[in-house]
């Protein structure tokens, strides 16, 4: 595949999203340390990820209203600049007030920043098809974004811990603001093709005409949801996502630590090894997708199914295994299968709806996935108490296999739906 499949604006998008993700990891670590030092309460620290997910879910719900008014590149710029300004305000406030600073205000600012961040991922994923020149370029673009996301997660948590320990929480937030400022600058280079802009202007004119009607806002908010329900392929993919996401929280820290201690009989250091092996595997998986892009061609459905099957089987083997070194190998092997599934599923979704309606569909899916993940966190915590941590991982593996079976039973939806890209499994 030639590099010309990807445009210069895509590389600006790739850069700004990598910088923004790095800033996210850094500020979450800094604020977690700050809250723990101030309250000595894990419950208080756990409020932050829940608040972030809640704010992002609400943001995704109203994102279609913004998408109707602004170009996607402008939405990204507004998000980055807004978070940059809020980070500066938060860092300066903490620097000058220290121990006297109000945690209520800190959590409020986190909520607003997360709200601004809520439309970033749908906007990014909707922009990608507009910034590639050929069909294979889309798979490559999604692979590059996935690899950079995983690298930031893999390296970011370890490095951010060192940075926070060396600099302190408040100065780290100032550094985060600088990184977000750079992300905002790079966003200026994200420009959509002229043809897309022309179509968007026409759609905006239609939207403005419809806005006279009292139900227009409700129509805008529900358009993505209706598209998901009325499009067989999108409906199946979303249902598969929901089932798979219900088991996704097993890789959250508390569950992996409990598994390491109970099933593997090891200490916290092995918790770190397992996490590192998993992220290393996902990075390798993303690189594998890039290397196999030409071979994969348009066989997105088949490769997605292979990825889900491999991931489900390996998760079950991981649950039944009691040898620490074998566990490392298994989680490292999971990564490539997980990425084969996720990247091809995302590409399928991008191909299943018109580029102009894609942002609304992705916003609806994002809000739904945030809600499902929160339900998964709470549900899996209760289920672990009832069935035990080993059976919890077996249950999660079963959910992935169930999602695979749903895809296989609904295979006709992938074959029968007329699509402008003519994807075949």
N, C-alpha and C positions, 0 to 999 in steps of 0.2 A: 504494500500500500504506500502510495506516495504521500509525502508530508503536505502536498498541495491540497489534500482532501480537507484540511483544516485552515481556516482563515486567520488573519492577524487578530481581528477582534476576539476570536475564540481564545487565543493565547492570553489576551488581556483578561478575559473572563476567568480563565484557569488560574492566572496569577492572583487576581483580586480575591478569588474564593479561597485559595490556599492561605493567603495572608489573613483573611478574616477568620478562617478555621483555627489558625495558630493563635490568634488573639483570643478566641473563645476559650480554648483550652487553658491559656495563661490566666485569664481573668477568673475562670471557674476555680482553678487551683488556689489563686490568691484569696478570693473571697471565702472559700471553704476553710482555709487556714485561719483567716481573720475571724470568722464566725465561731470556729471551734475554740480559738484562744479566748474569745470574749465570753462564750457561754458554757464551754466544756460539755456541750450537748450534741450528740449525734443526730437527734431528732431535728434540732434547729438547722444543722448543716444539710440534712436530707430535704428540708423545705425548699432549698434552692433549685434542685433539679425538677421537683414537682411544680414549682412556680414557673420555671422556664417552659416546661412542657405545656402547662395550662395557658400561658401567654401566647406561645407559638400556635396552639390550637385555635384560640380566639382570633389571632391575626390571620391564620389561613382561612377562617370562615368569612372574614370580610374582605379578603384580598381581591375577589372578583370586582368589587366596586372600584378599587384602585386601578386594577388592570384595565378597566373600561376608560379610565381617565388619563392614564400615563403609559408611556412606552416602558417595556420591561427594563431596558437599560437605565431609564430614569428612576424606576422603582428601586433598582439595586443601588444607585447613587444616593437616593434619599435615605435608604436603610444604613448605608455605610457612614454617611456624613452624620446622620442622627446619632448613631451609636458612638461615633468618634467624639461628638460634643458631650454626650452623656458620660462617657468614660472620663473625659477631662474634668467634668464637674464632680463626678464621684471621687476621683483620685485627689483632687484639690481639697474637697470637703474632708476626706479621711486624713489627709496630711496635716490639715490645720486643727482638726478637732480631736484626733487620736482616740483615746479611750472614752471621751465624752460624746463621740458620734452616735447617732441613733441608728440601731439596726433596722428599725421599721422603715426609715428613709432609704437605707441601703437596699432592703428587699424591694421597696417600691421602684427604685431605679433599675434594679435587675429585671423586674417585671416589665418595665417600659422598654428596656433594651431588648429583651427577649421578644416582645411584641413587634418591635421594628425588624427583628431578625426572622420573624415568622414567615414573611413572604419571600425571603431570599432564596430558599431551596426550590420552591415551585417556579419562581422567576428564572433561576439559573437553568433548571432542567428544561424549561420551555424555550429558553434562548438557544440552547445547544443545537437543535435541528435547524435553526435559522442561520447558524454560523458555520455549517459544514457544507461542502460542495457536492459530495456524493454519498450514497447510501452507506458504503463501508466506512466512510469518515465518521458517521454517527456512532458506530460501535467503538471506533478508536477514541473518539472524544469522550464517550462515557467511561471507557477504560482508563484514560488519563486522569479524569476527575476522580474516579474511584481510587486509583493508586495514590494520588496526592492526598485524598481524604484519609486513607489508611496510614500513610507515612506520618501525617500530622498527628494522628491519634497514637501511633506507635512511639514516635520520638517525643511528641509534645508533652505527655504526662510526666515522663522521666525528667526531661529538661526543665519543665516548668517548676517541678518540685525543687530542683537545684537553684533555679533563679529566685524563687520565693524565699528559700532558706538563706540565700546570699544577700538579697536586696531588701527583703521585707515585703509585706503585703501591699502597703500604700505605694511605694516606688514602683512595684511591679505593675500596678494599675496604670501608672503614668506611661510605662513602657508599652503596655497594651494599647493605650490611646494612640501612641505613635504608630504602632503597627496598623491600627484601624485607619489612621490618617493616610498611610501608604496605600491601604486597600481602596480607600475612596479615590485617591489619585489615579490608580490603575483602572478603576471603573470608568474613568473618562474616556478610555480607549475602547470601550465596548460599544460598537456601533452596529446596528442591524442593517442588512442589505436594503438598498433603496426600494426594491420591489415590495419588501415586507412593510416598509414604512408607508408606501402609497396605499396598500391594502388596509393598513391600520387606520389611516386617516379616513378612508371611506367607511370603515366600520365605526369609527368615532362619530362620524356625521350621522350614521343611522342610529347609533346609541343615543346621541343628543336629541334626535327627533322622538325616539321612544321615551326619553326621560320625562316628556310631558304627561305620559300615562302614569297613573298612580301606582300601578303594580310593577313599574320598570325595575325598581331596586330589588324587589323580591325575585323578579325574573333573572336579574343579573347574578344574585346570590345563589340561586338554585340551578343555574344553567349547567354548571359543571357536574352537579349531582345527577341531573336528568340525563346528561350525556353518558355518564357511567352506567346508569340503569338501562338506558335504551340501546346501548352498543354491546352486543354479546361478548365480544373479545374483552372490552374494558371491564364488563361486569365480572367475567370469570377471573381476570387478572387481579382485580381488586379483592374478590372473595379469597383467592389464593393468598394474597398479601395479608389479609386479615388473619387467616388461620395460622400462617407462618409467624406473623408478628406476635400472636398470643404466646408463643413459646420463646420469643427473642430475648426476654428479660433474664433468662437463665445465665446469660453472660455478663450481667451486672455484677459488680464487685462482691456484694454480700453472698450471692449464690455460689460464685466460683470459689470464694474463700471457704465456705461451708463444705463444698465438695472436696476440696483439697484436704481439709482437716479430717472429714469423716470417711470418705471413700479411699483416699490415697494415704491417709495417715501422716501427712506432712505439715510443715509449718508455713508461716506467711511468705517465706522466701519462694516457695514453690507456687504460691499464688501469683507472684510476679513472673515466674518462669512460664506458667500456663498462659497468662495474658500476653506476654511477649511472643510466645510461639504462635498464638492465634493471630495476632496482628501481622507477624511475619508471613504467615500463610496467606492472609488476605492480600498483602502487598504482592506476594508471588502470584496469587490468583489473578490480580489485575494485570500484572505484566504478562501472564499467560494469555489472557484475552487479547491483549495488544498483539502478541506474537502470532496468535491463531486467527486474527481478524479475517484474513483472506480465506482461510480454510472454512471458518464458520459461515462466511458469506451471508446468506439470508436465512440460515437454518436456526433462527433465534429460538423458536419453540422447542425444537429437539434438544438444543444445547441447554436451555433453561431446565428442561425436565431431567437431563443427565445431572446437572448441578444439584438440583433438589434431591434426587435419589441418593447421590453420593454423600451429600451433607447429612441427610436423615440417617443413613446407615452408619456413618462414622460417629454421629452423636450417640446413637444407641450403643455402639462398641465402646465409646468413651465412658458411658454411664456404667457399663458392666465391668470395665477394667479396674484393676487395683494396683497396677504397677506405674509408678510416677514417670519413668522414662518412656514407657509405651503411651502414656497420656499425652506427653509432649509431642510425640510423633503424630498421634491421632488429631490433635487440635491443629497442628501445622498442615496436615492433609485436608482438614475441613476448609481451610481458607480458600484454596483454588475452586473447590466445588461451590462454596458460598458465593464467590465472585462470579462464577459462570452463571449462576442462577440470578443474582441481583442485577448484574449489568445487562444481561439479555432481556430480563423482564422489563427493566427501565426502557430499553431500546424498543421493545414491543409496544409499550404504552405510548411512547413518542410517535411511533408509526401508526397508531390506531385511531388518531383523531387529527383533524385539520390543525395546522400550526397556530392559527389565530384563536382557536378554542382551547388549545392545549393548556395554557396557563390556568384557566378556570378549572379544568379537569384535575390538574396537578394540585391546585389549591384545595379542592375538595378531598382528594386522596390524602394530602398532607394532614389536614385537620382530623380526618378519620384515623390515620395511623398514629397520631399523637394520642388520641383518645384510647385507642386499642392498647398502646404501649403502657399508658397509665393503668388501665384495667389489668394488663398482664402483670405489672409490678405488684399490685395489691393482691391479685388472685394467686399468683405463684408463691408469694410469701405465705399466704394462708394454707395453700396446698402442700407446701414443703413441711409444715408442722404436722400435717395429717398423714402424708404418704412417705415422707422421708426424702432426703436430698437426691439419692440415687434414682429412686422412682420418678422424681421430678424431671430429671434429665431424660429418662426413658419416655415420659409423657410428652416432653418437648419434641423428642425425635418422632414420636407418633404423630404429633401435629404437623410436622413437616411432610411426613409420608401421606397424611390425610390431604394436605394441600396439593401434593403431587397427584393423588388419585382424582381429586376434583378436576385438575387440569387434563388428565387423561380421559376422564369421562366426558369432559366438555370439549374434546379436541375438535369437534365439528365447528365450534365457534371460531377457531383459529383458521380452519380451512375454508369455511363458507363465506366469511365476511369479505365483501369486496373492499379492496384497499388500494390506495394509489401507489403503494410501494410493492404490492404483489408479494407479500411475505409468505413463505411456505415453511412448514416445520420439517 
